Amino acid sequence: MRRYRVRLARGAERDLLQLQTFLAERDQTASRRAIKALRAALRVLTTLPFTCRKNEVANDPLLRELLVPFGSAGYVVLFEIENSRTVTILAVRHQREDDYH
């Protein structure tokens, strides 16, 4: 089975830090659980990035979204399949946030 390297764009790193900070200020336990859920979900991208839904806005079959359930909503991870070995996380948002495009 092919293995993809998953890397974070700088914007995605900022998104994750912002999400973690936002939750940690309100609930440390929830913050840890959210990061754990996101890490587990991102592991899917190491082997099965093409199983994630295509981004509806872009006309690019390599731009996709991974839905990560968490609590009553969850997170949306925007990523690009760059080549046969690399997946790049572009943005991470809570489902209730404004658009990330």
Secondary structure, 3 states (H helix, E strand, C coil): CCCCEEEECHHHHHHHHHHHHHHHHHCHHHHHHHHHHHHHHHHHCCCCHHHCEECCCCCCCCEEEEEEEECCEEEEEEEEECCCCEEEEEEEEECCCCCCC
